[in-house]
Amino acid sequence: MNVKYLAALPAAVMAVAPVFAVAGTPSAAAAAPRTYVCTAETWGGDPLPAVTVEARKNLRQAKGLAQTEWRGIAKYATIECKPS
């Protein structure tokens, strides 16, 4: 291996290391859960009481958490969640 490459390698690693350190850490806003209020209907078409769930990721996770709160009696296609 050429000596020029060996001399430049530590400098290149040190230049790129802060980029990976910043990109690898999640922001505080991304880690904080968001609160959603969800409504739905049963399989028979009856409305269910609204539930409040906290989801860290997104709206899809909030719908899944609401589904478990209703113990599976809610029709998934009718679940609507809104940030509160």
mmCIF file of the N, C-alpha and C atoms, coordinates in Angstrom:
data_MODEL
# 
_entry.id   MODEL 
# 
loop_
_atom_site.group_PDB 
_atom_site.id 
_atom_site.type_symbol 
_atom_site.label_atom_id 
_atom_site.label_alt_id 
_atom_site.label_comp_id 
_atom_site.label_asym_id 
_atom_site.label_entity_id 
_atom_site.label_seq_id 
_atom_site.pdbx_PDB_ins_code 
_atom_site.Cartn_x 
_atom_site.Cartn_y 
_atom_site.Cartn_z 
_atom_site.occupancy 
_atom_site.B_iso_or_equiv 
_atom_site.pdbx_formal_charge 
_atom_site.auth_seq_id 
_atom_site.auth_comp_id 
_atom_site.auth_asym_id 
_atom_site.auth_atom_id 
_atom_site.pdbx_PDB_model_num 
ATOM 1   N N  . MET A 1 1  ? 0.846   -1.173 0.000  1.00 0.00 ? 1  MET A N  1 
ATOM 2   C CA . MET A 1 1  ? 0.000   0.000  0.000  1.00 0.00 ? 1  MET A CA 1 
ATOM 3   C C  . MET A 1 1  ? 0.890   1.235  0.000  1.00 0.00 ? 1  MET A C  1 
ATOM 4   N N  . ASN A 1 2  ? 0.467   2.232  -0.680 1.00 0.00 ? 2  ASN A N  1 
ATOM 5   C CA . ASN A 1 2  ? 1.247   3.445  -0.812 1.00 0.00 ? 2  ASN A CA 1 
ATOM 6   C C  . ASN A 1 2  ? 1.202   4.238  0.494  1.00 0.00 ? 2  ASN A C  1 
ATOM 7   N N  . VAL A 1 3  ? 2.290   4.884  0.834  1.00 0.00 ? 3  VAL A N  1 
ATOM 8   C CA . VAL A 1 3  ? 2.403   5.633  2.081  1.00 0.00 ? 3  VAL A CA 1 
ATOM 9   C C  . VAL A 1 3  ? 1.458   6.837  2.080  1.00 0.00 ? 3  VAL A C  1 
ATOM 10  N N  . LYS A 1 4  ? 1.180   7.413  0.932  1.00 0.00 ? 4  LYS A N  1 
ATOM 11  C CA . LYS A 1 4  ? 0.284   8.568  0.861  1.00 0.00 ? 4  LYS A CA 1 
ATOM 12  C C  . LYS A 1 4  ? -1.117  8.190  1.365  1.00 0.00 ? 4  LYS A C  1 
ATOM 13  N N  . TYR A 1 5  ? -1.588  7.014  0.998  1.00 0.00 ? 5  TYR A N  1 
ATOM 14  C CA . TYR A 1 5  ? -2.911  6.578  1.435  1.00 0.00 ? 5  TYR A CA 1 
ATOM 15  C C  . TYR A 1 5  ? -2.958  6.352  2.933  1.00 0.00 ? 5  TYR A C  1 
ATOM 16  N N  . LEU A 1 6  ? -1.912  5.773  3.488  1.00 0.00 ? 6  LEU A N  1 
ATOM 17  C CA . LEU A 1 6  ? -1.878  5.530  4.928  1.00 0.00 ? 6  LEU A CA 1 
ATOM 18  C C  . LEU A 1 6  ? -1.859  6.833  5.715  1.00 0.00 ? 6  LEU A C  1 
ATOM 19  N N  . ALA A 1 7  ? -1.235  7.854  5.193  1.00 0.00 ? 7  ALA A N  1 
ATOM 20  C CA . ALA A 1 7  ? -1.183  9.136  5.884  1.00 0.00 ? 7  ALA A CA 1 
ATOM 21  C C  . ALA A 1 7  ? -2.525  9.849  5.812  1.00 0.00 ? 7  ALA A C  1 
ATOM 22  N N  . ALA A 1 8  ? -3.249  9.686  4.734  1.00 0.00 ? 8  ALA A N  1 
ATOM 23  C CA . ALA A 1 8  ? -4.524  10.380 4.569  1.00 0.00 ? 8  ALA A CA 1 
ATOM 24  C C  . ALA A 1 8  ? -5.687  9.654  5.236  1.00 0.00 ? 8  ALA A C  1 
ATOM 25  N N  . LEU A 1 9  ? -5.541  8.374  5.523  1.00 0.00 ? 9  LEU A N  1 
ATOM 26  C CA . LEU A 1 9  ? -6.627  7.589  6.097  1.00 0.00 ? 9  LEU A CA 1 
ATOM 27  C C  . LEU A 1 9  ? -7.123  8.121  7.444  1.00 0.00 ? 9  LEU A C  1 
ATOM 28  N N  . PRO A 1 10 ? -6.265  8.408  8.416  1.00 0.00 ? 10 PRO A N  1 
ATOM 29  C CA . PRO A 1 10 ? -6.781  8.945  9.692  1.00 0.00 ? 10 PRO A CA 1 
ATOM 30  C C  . PRO A 1 10 ? -7.497  10.288 9.528  1.00 0.00 ? 10 PRO A C  1 
ATOM 31  N N  . ALA A 1 11 ? -7.013  11.111 8.625  1.00 0.00 ? 11 ALA A N  1 
ATOM 32  C CA . ALA A 1 11 ? -7.666  12.404 8.408  1.00 0.00 ? 11 ALA A CA 1 
ATOM 33  C C  . ALA A 1 11 ? -9.053  12.214 7.800  1.00 0.00 ? 11 ALA A C  1 
ATOM 34  N N  . ALA A 1 12 ? -9.202  11.269 6.894  1.00 0.00 ? 12 ALA A N  1 
ATOM 35  C CA . ALA A 1 12 ? -10.497 11.004 6.273  1.00 0.00 ? 12 ALA A CA 1 
ATOM 36  C C  . ALA A 1 12 ? -11.483 10.436 7.285  1.00 0.00 ? 12 ALA A C  1 
ATOM 37  N N  . VAL A 1 13 ? -11.021 9.553  8.126  1.00 0.00 ? 13 VAL A N  1 
ATOM 38  C CA . VAL A 1 13 ? -11.891 8.964  9.150  1.00 0.00 ? 13 VAL A CA 1 
ATOM 39  C C  . VAL A 1 13 ? -12.351 10.037 10.131 1.00 0.00 ? 13 VAL A C  1 
ATOM 40  N N  . MET A 1 14 ? -11.477 10.906 10.536 1.00 0.00 ? 14 MET A N  1 
ATOM 41  C CA . MET A 1 14 ? -11.838 11.966 11.482 1.00 0.00 ? 14 MET A CA 1 
ATOM 42  C C  . MET A 1 14 ? -12.786 12.979 10.842 1.00 0.00 ? 14 MET A C  1 
ATOM 43  N N  . ALA A 1 15 ? -12.698 13.181 9.542  1.00 0.00 ? 15 ALA A N  1 
ATOM 44  C CA . ALA A 1 15 ? -13.578 14.129 8.867  1.00 0.00 ? 15 ALA A CA 1 
ATOM 45  C C  . ALA A 1 15 ? -14.991 13.574 8.733  1.00 0.00 ? 15 ALA A C  1 
ATOM 46  N N  . VAL A 1 16 ? -15.130 12.270 8.583  1.00 0.00 ? 16 VAL A N  1 
ATOM 47  C CA . VAL A 1 16 ? -16.433 11.652 8.365  1.00 0.00 ? 16 VAL A CA 1 
ATOM 48  C C  . VAL A 1 16 ? -17.098 11.249 9.678  1.00 0.00 ? 16 VAL A C  1 
ATOM 49  N N  . ALA A 1 17 ? -16.366 11.028 10.735 1.00 0.00 ? 17 ALA A N  1 
ATOM 50  C CA . ALA A 1 17 ? -16.907 10.541 12.003 1.00 0.00 ? 17 ALA A CA 1 
ATOM 51  C C  . ALA A 1 17 ? -17.995 11.445 12.588 1.00 0.00 ? 17 ALA A C  1 
ATOM 52  N N  . PRO A 1 18 ? -17.855 12.775 12.589 1.00 0.00 ? 18 PRO A N  1 
ATOM 53  C CA . PRO A 1 18 ? -18.943 13.600 13.147 1.00 0.00 ? 18 PRO A CA 1 
ATOM 54  C C  . PRO A 1 18 ? -20.249 13.495 12.367 1.00 0.00 ? 18 PRO A C  1 
ATOM 55  N N  . VAL A 1 19 ? -20.182 13.240 11.088 1.00 0.00 ? 19 VAL A N  1 
ATOM 56  C CA . VAL A 1 19 ? -21.391 13.103 10.280 1.00 0.00 ? 19 VAL A CA 1 
ATOM 57  C C  . VAL A 1 19 ? -22.187 11.897 10.740 1.00 0.00 ? 19 VAL A C  1 
ATOM 58  N N  . PHE A 1 20 ? -21.514 10.784 10.977 1.00 0.00 ? 20 PHE A N  1 
ATOM 59  C CA . PHE A 1 20 ? -22.198 9.578  11.439 1.00 0.00 ? 20 PHE A CA 1 
ATOM 60  C C  . PHE A 1 20 ? -22.692 9.733  12.868 1.00 0.00 ? 20 PHE A C  1 
ATOM 61  N N  . ALA A 1 21 ? -21.974 10.471 13.688 1.00 0.00 ? 21 ALA A N  1 
ATOM 62  C CA . ALA A 1 21 ? -22.403 10.665 15.076 1.00 0.00 ? 21 ALA A CA 1 
ATOM 63  C C  . ALA A 1 21 ? -23.688 11.478 15.138 1.00 0.00 ? 21 ALA A C  1 
ATOM 64  N N  . VAL A 1 22 ? -23.813 12.486 14.297 1.00 0.00 ? 22 VAL A N  1 
ATOM 65  C CA . VAL A 1 22 ? -25.018 13.318 14.296 1.00 0.00 ? 22 VAL A CA 1 
ATOM 66  C C  . VAL A 1 22 ? -26.177 12.585 13.631 1.00 0.00 ? 22 VAL A C  1 
ATOM 67  N N  . ALA A 1 23 ? -25.914 11.874 12.541 1.00 0.00 ? 23 ALA A N  1 
ATOM 68  C CA . ALA A 1 23 ? -26.981 11.182 11.819 1.00 0.00 ? 23 ALA A CA 1 
ATOM 69  C C  . ALA A 1 23 ? -27.504 9.981  12.594 1.00 0.00 ? 23 ALA A C  1 
ATOM 70  N N  . GLY A 1 24 ? -26.713 9.395  13.459 1.00 0.00 ? 24 GLY A N  1 
ATOM 71  C CA . GLY A 1 24 ? -27.120 8.195  14.170 1.00 0.00 ? 24 GLY A CA 1 
ATOM 72  C C  . GLY A 1 24 ? -27.981 8.453  15.387 1.00 0.00 ? 24 GLY A C  1 
ATOM 73  N N  . THR A 1 25 ? -27.992 9.674  15.892 1.00 0.00 ? 25 THR A N  1 
ATOM 74  C CA . THR A 1 25 ? -28.762 9.949  17.099 1.00 0.00 ? 25 THR A CA 1 
ATOM 75  C C  . THR A 1 25 ? -30.134 10.498 16.738 1.00 0.00 ? 25 THR A C  1 
ATOM 76  N N  . PRO A 1 26 ? -31.195 9.909  17.271 1.00 0.00 ? 26 PRO A N  1 
ATOM 77  C CA . PRO A 1 26 ? -32.533 10.428 16.979 1.00 0.00 ? 26 PRO A CA 1 
ATOM 78  C C  . PRO A 1 26 ? -32.764 11.736 17.718 1.00 0.00 ? 26 PRO A C  1 
ATOM 79  N N  . SER A 1 27 ? -33.539 12.597 17.139 1.00 0.00 ? 27 SER A N  1 
ATOM 80  C CA . SER A 1 27 ? -33.832 13.869 17.786 1.00 0.00 ? 27 SER A CA 1 
ATOM 81  C C  . SER A 1 27 ? -34.815 13.647 18.931 1.00 0.00 ? 27 SER A C  1 
ATOM 82  N N  . ALA A 1 28 ? -34.887 14.600 19.800 1.00 0.00 ? 28 ALA A N  1 
ATOM 83  C CA . ALA A 1 28 ? -35.789 14.487 20.949 1.00 0.00 ? 28 ALA A CA 1 
ATOM 84  C C  . ALA A 1 28 ? -37.245 14.488 20.498 1.00 0.00 ? 28 ALA A C  1 
ATOM 85  N N  . ALA A 1 29 ? -37.548 15.203 19.426 1.00 0.00 ? 29 ALA A N  1 
ATOM 86  C CA . ALA A 1 29 ? -38.926 15.243 18.941 1.00 0.00 ? 29 ALA A CA 1 
ATOM 87  C C  . ALA A 1 29 ? -39.360 13.903 18.369 1.00 0.00 ? 29 ALA A C  1 
ATOM 88  N N  . ALA A 1 30 ? -38.441 13.189 17.738 1.00 0.00 ? 30 ALA A N  1 
ATOM 89  C CA . ALA A 1 30 ? -38.779 11.894 17.160 1.00 0.00 ? 30 ALA A CA 1 
ATOM 90  C C  . ALA A 1 30 ? -38.995 10.843 18.247 1.00 0.00 ? 30 ALA A C  1 
ATOM 91  N N  . ALA A 1 31 ? -38.314 10.982 19.370 1.00 0.00 ? 31 ALA A N  1 
ATOM 92  C CA . ALA A 1 31 ? -38.421 9.991  20.437 1.00 0.00 ? 31 ALA A CA 1 
ATOM 93  C C  . ALA A 1 31 ? -39.652 10.224 21.313 1.00 0.00 ? 31 ALA A C  1 
ATOM 94  N N  . ALA A 1 32 ? -40.165 11.429 21.325 1.00 0.00 ? 32 ALA A N  1 
ATOM 95  C CA . ALA A 1 32 ? -41.310 11.737 22.174 1.00 0.00 ? 32 ALA A CA 1 
ATOM 96  C C  . ALA A 1 32 ? -42.601 11.204 21.546 1.00 0.00 ? 32 ALA A C  1 
ATOM 97  N N  . PRO A 1 33 ? -43.438 10.542 22.330 1.00 0.00 ? 33 PRO A N  1 
ATOM 98  C CA . PRO A 1 33 ? -44.693 10.024 21.768 1.00 0.00 ? 33 PRO A CA 1 
ATOM 99  C C  . PRO A 1 33 ? -45.687 11.149 21.479 1.00 0.00 ? 33 PRO A C  1 
ATOM 100 N N  . ARG A 1 34 ? -46.465 10.959 20.420 1.00 0.00 ? 34 ARG A N  1 
ATOM 101 C CA . ARG A 1 34 ? -47.545 11.886 20.094 1.00 0.00 ? 34 ARG A CA 1 
ATOM 102 C C  . ARG A 1 34 ? -48.853 11.280 20.572 1.00 0.00 ? 34 ARG A C  1 
ATOM 103 N N  . THR A 1 35 ? -49.778 12.121 20.979 1.00 0.00 ? 35 THR A N  1 
ATOM 104 C CA . THR A 1 35 ? -51.076 11.666 21.464 1.00 0.00 ? 35 THR A CA 1 
ATOM 105 C C  . THR A 1 35 ? -52.086 11.771 20.325 1.00 0.00 ? 35 THR A C  1 
ATOM 106 N N  . TYR A 1 36 ? -52.838 10.684 20.122 1.00 0.00 ? 36 TYR A N  1 
ATOM 107 C CA . TYR A 1 36 ? -53.871 10.622 19.097 1.00 0.00 ? 36 TYR A CA 1 
ATOM 108 C C  . TYR A 1 36 ? -55.202 10.273 19.745 1.00 0.00 ? 36 TYR A C  1 
ATOM 109 N N  . VAL A 1 37 ? -56.274 10.840 19.220 1.00 0.00 ? 37 VAL A N  1 
ATOM 110 C CA . VAL A 1 37 ? -57.634 10.468 19.625 1.00 0.00 ? 37 VAL A CA 1 
ATOM 111 C C  . VAL A 1 37 ? -58.227 9.689  18.464 1.00 0.00 ? 37 VAL A C  1 
ATOM 112 N N  . CYS A 1 38 ? -58.670 8.467  18.746 1.00 0.00 ? 38 CYS A N  1 
ATOM 113 C CA . CYS A 1 38 ? -59.148 7.569  17.689 1.00 0.00 ? 38 CYS A CA 1 
ATOM 114 C C  . CYS A 1 38 ? -60.607 7.193  17.898 1.00 0.00 ? 38 CYS A C  1 
ATOM 115 N N  . THR A 1 39 ? -61.328 7.096  16.785 1.00 0.00 ? 39 THR A N  1 
ATOM 116 C CA . THR A 1 39 ? -62.713 6.640  16.781 1.00 0.00 ? 39 THR A CA 1 
ATOM 117 C C  . THR A 1 39 ? -62.847 5.528  15.754 1.00 0.00 ? 39 THR A C  1 
ATOM 118 N N  . ALA A 1 40 ? -63.882 4.704  15.932 1.00 0.00 ? 40 ALA A N  1 
ATOM 119 C CA . ALA A 1 40 ? -64.108 3.591  15.002 1.00 0.00 ? 40 ALA A CA 1 
ATOM 120 C C  . ALA A 1 40 ? -65.516 3.058  15.172 1.00 0.00 ? 40 ALA A C  1 
ATOM 121 N N  . GLU A 1 41 ? -65.829 2.069  14.331 1.00 0.00 ? 41 GLU A N  1 
ATOM 122 C CA . GLU A 1 41 ? -67.113 1.370  14.400 1.00 0.00 ? 41 GLU A CA 1 
ATOM 123 C C  . GLU A 1 41 ? -66.851 -0.123 14.605 1.00 0.00 ? 41 GLU A C  1 
ATOM 124 N N  . THR A 1 42 ? -67.850 -0.798 15.170 1.00 0.00 ? 42 THR A N  1 
ATOM 125 C CA . THR A 1 42 ? -67.768 -2.246 15.308 1.00 0.00 ? 42 THR A CA 1 
ATOM 126 C C  . THR A 1 42 ? -68.046 -2.888 13.962 1.00 0.00 ? 42 THR A C  1 
ATOM 127 N N  . TRP A 1 43 ? -67.902 -4.202 13.901 1.00 0.00 ? 43 TRP A N  1 
ATOM 128 C CA . TRP A 1 43 ? -68.206 -4.924 12.671 1.00 0.00 ? 43 TRP A CA 1 
ATOM 129 C C  . TRP A 1 43 ? -69.685 -4.823 12.321 1.00 0.00 ? 43 TRP A C  1 
ATOM 130 N N  . GLY A 1 44 ? -70.519 -4.557 13.320 1.00 0.00 ? 44 GLY A N  1 
ATOM 131 C CA . GLY A 1 44 ? -71.951 -4.396 13.088 1.00 0.00 ? 44 GLY A CA 1 
ATOM 132 C C  . GLY A 1 44 ? -72.340 -2.984 12.684 1.00 0.00 ? 44 GLY A C  1 
ATOM 133 N N  . GLY A 1 45 ? -71.404 -2.038 12.734 1.00 0.00 ? 45 GLY A N  1 
ATOM 134 C CA . GLY A 1 45 ? -71.683 -0.665 12.345 1.00 0.00 ? 45 GLY A CA 1 
ATOM 135 C C  . GLY A 1 45 ? -71.961 0.278  13.498 1.00 0.00 ? 45 GLY A C  1 
ATOM 136 N N  . ASP A 1 46 ? -71.903 -0.217 14.728 1.00 0.00 ? 46 ASP A N  1 
ATOM 137 C CA . ASP A 1 46 ? -72.147 0.631  15.893 1.00 0.00 ? 46 ASP A CA 1 
ATOM 138 C C  . ASP A 1 46 ? -70.886 1.433  16.226 1.00 0.00 ? 46 ASP A C  1 
ATOM 139 N N  . PRO A 1 47 ? -71.032 2.717  16.608 1.00 0.00 ? 47 PRO A N  1 
ATOM 140 C CA . PRO A 1 47 ? -69.850 3.519  16.960 1.00 0.00 ? 47 PRO A CA 1 
ATOM 141 C C  . PRO A 1 47 ? -69.266 3.073  18.298 1.00 0.00 ? 47 PRO A C  1 
ATOM 142 N N  . LEU A 1 48 ? -67.956 3.124  18.381 1.00 0.00 ? 48 LEU A N  1 
ATOM 143 C CA . LEU A 1 48 ? -67.247 2.798  19.624 1.00 0.00 ? 48 LEU A CA 1 
ATOM 144 C C  . LEU A 1 48 ? -66.835 4.091  20.315 1.00 0.00 ? 48 LEU A C  1 
ATOM 145 N N  . PRO A 1 49 ? -66.669 4.051  21.636 1.00 0.00 ? 49 PRO A N  1 
ATOM 146 C CA . PRO A 1 49 ? -66.209 5.260  22.332 1.00 0.00 ? 49 PRO A CA 1 
ATOM 147 C C  . PRO A 1 49 ? -64.779 5.611  21.890 1.00 0.00 ? 49 PRO A C  1 
ATOM 148 N N  . ALA A 1 50 ? -64.487 6.895  21.869 1.00 0.00 ? 50 ALA A N  1 
ATOM 149 C CA . ALA A 1 50 ? -63.153 7.352  21.462 1.00 0.00 ? 50 ALA A CA 1 
ATOM 150 C C  . ALA A 1 50 ? -62.109 6.924  22.492 1.00 0.00 ? 50 ALA A C  1 
ATOM 151 N N  . VAL A 1 51 ? -60.931 6.606  21.995 1.00 0.00 ? 51 VAL A N  1 
ATOM 152 C CA . VAL A 1 51 ? -59.812 6.267  22.869 1.00 0.00 ? 51 VAL A CA 1 
ATOM 153 C C  . VAL A 1 51 ? -58.655 7.195  22.552 1.00 0.00 ? 51 VAL A C  1 
ATOM 154 N N  . THR A 1 52 ? -57.819 7.419  23.560 1.00 0.00 ? 52 THR A N  1 
ATOM 155 C CA . THR A 1 52 ? -56.617 8.234  23.398 1.00 0.00 ? 52 THR A CA 1 
ATOM 156 C C  . THR A 1 52 ? -55.414 7.310  23.521 1.00 0.00 ? 52 THR A C  1 
ATOM 157 N N  . VAL A 1 53 ? -54.526 7.360  22.534 1.00 0.00 ? 53 VAL A N  1 
ATOM 158 C CA . VAL A 1 53 ? -53.330 6.517  22.527 1.00 0.00 ? 53 VAL A CA 1 
ATOM 159 C C  . VAL A 1 53 ? -52.103 7.387  22.299 1.00 0.00 ? 53 VAL A C  1 
ATOM 160 N N  . GLU A 1 54 ? -50.954 6.893  22.740 1.00 0.00 ? 54 GLU A N  1 
ATOM 161 C CA . GLU A 1 54 ? -49.676 7.560  22.514 1.00 0.00 ? 54 GLU A CA 1 
ATOM 162 C C  . GLU A 1 54 ? -48.847 6.685  21.589 1.00 0.00 ? 54 GLU A C  1 
ATOM 163 N N  . ALA A 1 55 ? -48.482 7.222  20.444 1.00 0.00 ? 55 ALA A N  1 
ATOM 164 C CA . ALA A 1 55 ? -47.679 6.482  19.467 1.00 0.00 ? 55 ALA A CA 1 
ATOM 165 C C  . ALA A 1 55 ? -46.365 7.217  19.233 1.00 0.00 ? 55 ALA A C  1 
ATOM 166 N N  . ARG A 1 56 ? -45.277 6.480  19.271 1.00 0.00 ? 56 ARG A N  1 
ATOM 167 C CA . ARG A 1 56 ? -43.964 7.082  19.045 1.00 0.00 ? 56 ARG A CA 1 
ATOM 168 C C  . ARG A 1 56 ? -43.644 7.242  17.569 1.00 0.00 ? 56 ARG A C  1 
ATOM 169 N N  . LYS A 1 57 ? -44.188 6.353  16.729 1.00 0.00 ? 57 LYS A N  1 
ATOM 170 C CA . LYS A 1 57 ? -43.763 6.346  15.331 1.00 0.00 ? 57 LYS A CA 1 
ATOM 171 C C  . LYS A 1 57 ? -44.663 7.164  14.425 1.00 0.00 ? 57 LYS A C  1 
ATOM 172 N N  . ASN A 1 58 ? -45.891 6.713  14.184 1.00 0.00 ? 58 ASN A N  1 
ATOM 173 C CA . ASN A 1 58 ? -46.723 7.375  13.180 1.00 0.00 ? 58 ASN A CA 1 
ATOM 174 C C  . ASN A 1 58 ? -48.198 7.042  13.383 1.00 0.00 ? 58 ASN A C  1 
ATOM 175 N N  . LEU A 1 59 ? -48.992 7.478  12.431 1.00 0.00 ? 59 LEU A N  1 
ATOM 176 C CA . LEU A 1 59 ? -50.441 7.274  12.491 1.00 0.00 ? 59 LEU A CA 1 
ATOM 177 C C  . LEU A 1 59 ? -50.803 5.799  12.423 1.00 0.00 ? 59 LEU A C  1 
ATOM 178 N N  . ARG A 1 60 ? -50.067 5.036  11.642 1.00 0.00 ? 60 ARG A N  1 
ATOM 179 C CA . ARG A 1 60 ? -50.363 3.604  11.534 1.00 0.00 ? 60 ARG A CA 1 
ATOM 180 C C  . ARG A 1 60 ? -50.183 2.898  12.878 1.00 0.00 ? 60 ARG A C  1 
ATOM 181 N N  . GLN A 1 61 ? -49.156 3.280  13.615 1.00 0.00 ? 61 GLN A N  1 
ATOM 182 C CA . GLN A 1 61 ? -48.955 2.695  14.930 1.00 0.00 ? 61 GLN A CA 1 
ATOM 183 C C  . GLN A 1 61 ? -50.097 3.092  15.867 1.00 0.00 ? 61 GLN A C  1 
ATOM 184 N N  . ALA A 1 62 ? -50.562 4.322  15.750 1.00 0.00 ? 62 ALA A N  1 
ATOM 185 C CA . ALA A 1 62 ? -51.680 4.772  16.588 1.00 0.00 ? 62 ALA A CA 1 
ATOM 186 C C  . ALA A 1 62 ? -52.932 3.949  16.306 1.00 0.00 ? 62 ALA A C  1 
ATOM 187 N N  . LYS A 1 63 ? -53.193 3.651  15.027 1.00 0.00 ? 63 LYS A N  1 
ATOM 188 C CA . LYS A 1 63 ? -54.350 2.823  14.683 1.00 0.00 ? 63 LYS A CA 1 
ATOM 189 C C  . LYS A 1 63 ? -54.220 1.423  15.277 1.00 0.00 ? 63 LYS A C  1 
ATOM 190 N N  . GLY A 1 64 ? -53.046 0.864  15.226 1.00 0.00 ? 64 GLY A N  1 
ATOM 191 C CA . GLY A 1 64 ? -52.830 -0.463 15.802 1.00 0.00 ? 64 GLY A CA 1 
ATOM 192 C C  . GLY A 1 64 ? -53.016 -0.472 17.309 1.00 0.00 ? 64 GLY A C  1 
ATOM 193 N N  . LEU A 1 65 ? -52.534 0.574  17.972 1.00 0.00 ? 65 LEU A N  1 
ATOM 194 C CA . LEU A 1 65 ? -52.715 0.668  19.425 1.00 0.00 ? 65 LEU A CA 1 
ATOM 195 C C  . LEU A 1 65 ? -54.188 0.846  19.789 1.00 0.00 ? 65 LEU A C  1 
ATOM 196 N N  . ALA A 1 66 ? -54.900 1.625  18.983 1.00 0.00 ? 66 ALA A N  1 
ATOM 197 C CA . ALA A 1 66 ? -56.330 1.801  19.238 1.00 0.00 ? 66 ALA A CA 1 
ATOM 198 C C  . ALA A 1 66 ? -57.079 0.491  19.036 1.00 0.00 ? 66 ALA A C  1 
ATOM 199 N N  . GLN A 1 67 ? -56.687 -0.271 18.036 1.00 0.00 ? 67 GLN A N  1 
ATOM 200 C CA . GLN A 1 67 ? -57.314 -1.578 17.782 1.00 0.00 ? 67 GLN A CA 1 
ATOM 201 C C  . GLN A 1 67 ? -57.175 -2.482 19.004 1.00 0.00 ? 67 GLN A C  1 
ATOM 202 N N  . THR A 1 68 ? -55.998 -2.462 19.628 1.00 0.00 ? 68 THR A N  1 
ATOM 203 C CA . THR A 1 68 ? -55.816 -3.296 20.817 1.00 0.00 ? 68 THR A CA 1 
ATOM 204 C C  . THR A 1 68 ? -56.587 -2.749 22.013 1.00 0.00 ? 68 THR A C  1 
ATOM 205 N N  . GLU A 1 69 ? -56.770 -1.441 22.086 1.00 0.00 ? 69 GLU A N  1 
ATOM 206 C CA . GLU A 1 69 ? -57.573 -0.871 23.175 1.00 0.00 ? 69 GLU A CA 1 
ATOM 207 C C  . GLU A 1 69 ? -59.022 -1.336 23.089 1.00 0.00 ? 69 GLU A C  1 
ATOM 208 N N  . TRP A 1 70 ? -59.523 -1.476 21.882 1.00 0.00 ? 70 TRP A N  1 
ATOM 209 C CA . TRP A 1 70 ? -60.901 -1.936 21.694 1.00 0.00 ? 70 TRP A CA 1 
ATOM 210 C C  . TRP A 1 70 ? -60.982 -3.463 21.700 1.00 0.00 ? 70 TRP A C  1 
ATOM 211 N N  . ARG A 1 71 ? -59.882 -4.130 21.945 1.00 0.00 ? 71 ARG A N  1 
ATOM 212 C CA . ARG A 1 71 ? -59.823 -5.600 22.051 1.00 0.00 ? 71 ARG A CA 1 
ATOM 213 C C  . ARG A 1 71 ? -60.278 -6.310 20.784 1.00 0.00 ? 71 ARG A C  1 
ATOM 214 N N  . GLY A 1 72 ? -60.037 -5.701 19.621 1.00 0.00 ? 72 GLY A N  1 
ATOM 215 C CA . GLY A 1 72 ? -60.323 -6.356 18.352 1.00 0.00 ? 72 GLY A CA 1 
ATOM 216 C C  . GLY A 1 72 ? -61.754 -6.282 17.878 1.00 0.00 ? 72 GLY A C  1 
ATOM 217 N N  . ILE A 1 73 ? -62.619 -5.549 18.582 1.00 0.00 ? 73 ILE A N  1 
ATOM 218 C CA . ILE A 1 73 ? -64.013 -5.483 18.121 1.00 0.00 ? 73 ILE A CA 1 
ATOM 219 C C  . ILE A 1 73 ? -64.220 -4.364 17.098 1.00 0.00 ? 73 ILE A C  1 
ATOM 220 N N  . ALA A 1 74 ? -63.202 -3.528 16.898 1.00 0.00 ? 74 ALA A N  1 
ATOM 221 C CA . ALA A 1 74 ? -63.308 -2.441 15.920 1.00 0.00 ? 74 ALA A CA 1 
ATOM 222 C C  . ALA A 1 74 ? -62.898 -2.930 14.541 1.00 0.00 ? 74 ALA A C  1 
ATOM 223 N N  . LYS A 1 75 ? -63.632 -2.497 13.543 1.00 0.00 ? 75 LYS A N  1 
ATOM 224 C CA . LYS A 1 75 ? -63.270 -2.799 12.159 1.00 0.00 ? 75 LYS A CA 1 
ATOM 225 C C  . LYS A 1 75 ? -62.115 -1.866 11.793 1.00 0.00 ? 75 LYS A C  1 
ATOM 226 N N  . TYR A 1 76 ? -60.962 -2.446 11.416 1.00 0.00 ? 76 TYR A N  1 
ATOM 227 C CA . TYR A 1 76 ? -59.749 -1.659 11.197 1.00 0.00 ? 76 TYR A CA 1 
ATOM 228 C C  . TYR A 1 76 ? -59.941 -0.572 10.142 1.00 0.00 ? 76 TYR A C  1 
ATOM 229 N N  . ALA A 1 77 ? -60.719 -0.847 9.115  1.00 0.00 ? 77 ALA A N  1 
ATOM 230 C CA . ALA A 1 77 ? -60.912 0.118  8.029  1.00 0.00 ? 77 ALA A CA 1 
ATOM 231 C C  . ALA A 1 77 ? -61.667 1.365  8.501  1.00 0.00 ? 77 ALA A C  1 
ATOM 232 N N  . THR A 1 78 ? -62.369 1.277  9.622  1.00 0.00 ? 78 THR A N  1 
ATOM 233 C CA . THR A 1 78 ? -63.140 2.433  10.094 1.00 0.00 ? 78 THR A CA 1 
ATOM 234 C C  . THR A 1 78 ? -62.399 3.242  11.149 1.00 0.00 ? 78 THR A C  1 
ATOM 235 N N  . ILE A 1 79 ? -61.208 2.814  11.559 1.00 0.00 ? 79 ILE A N  1 
ATOM 236 C CA . ILE A 1 79 ? -60.466 3.540  12.593 1.00 0.00 ? 79 ILE A CA 1 
ATOM 237 C C  . ILE A 1 79 ? -59.908 4.830  12.007 1.00 0.00 ? 79 ILE A C  1 
ATOM 238 N N  . GLU A 1 80 ? -60.205 5.928  12.672 1.00 0.00 ? 80 GLU A N  1 
ATOM 239 C CA . GLU A 1 80 ? -59.671 7.231  12.278 1.00 0.00 ? 80 GLU A CA 1 
ATOM 240 C C  . GLU A 1 80 ? -59.029 7.866  13.495 1.00 0.00 ? 80 GLU A C  1 
ATOM 241 N N  . CYS A 1 81 ? -57.759 8.226  13.368 1.00 0.00 ? 81 CYS A N  1 
ATOM 242 C CA . CYS A 1 81 ? -57.016 8.840  14.450 1.00 0.00 ? 81 CYS A CA 1 
ATOM 243 C C  . CYS A 1 81 ? -56.577 10.240 14.039 1.00 0.00 ? 81 CYS A C  1 
ATOM 244 N N  . LYS A 1 82 ? -56.682 11.145 14.997 1.00 0.00 ? 82 LYS A N  1 
ATOM 245 C CA . LYS A 1 82 ? -56.253 12.527 14.760 1.00 0.00 ? 82 LYS A CA 1 
ATOM 246 C C  . LYS A 1 82 ? -55.341 12.955 15.890 1.00 0.00 ? 82 LYS A C  1 
ATOM 247 N N  . PRO A 1 83 ? -54.267 13.680 15.568 1.00 0.00 ? 83 PRO A N  1 
ATOM 248 C CA . PRO A 1 83 ? -53.391 14.183 16.638 1.00 0.00 ? 83 PRO A CA 1 
ATOM 249 C C  . PRO A 1 83 ? -54.149 15.140 17.553 1.00 0.00 ? 83 PRO A C  1 
ATOM 250 N N  . SER A 1 84 ? -53.877 15.034 18.821 1.00 0.00 ? 84 SER A N  1 
ATOM 251 C CA . SER A 1 84 ? -54.551 15.945 19.754 1.00 0.00 ? 84 SER A CA 1 
ATOM 252 C C  . SER A 1 84 ? -53.576 16.902 20.380 1.00 0.00 ? 84 SER A C  1 
# 
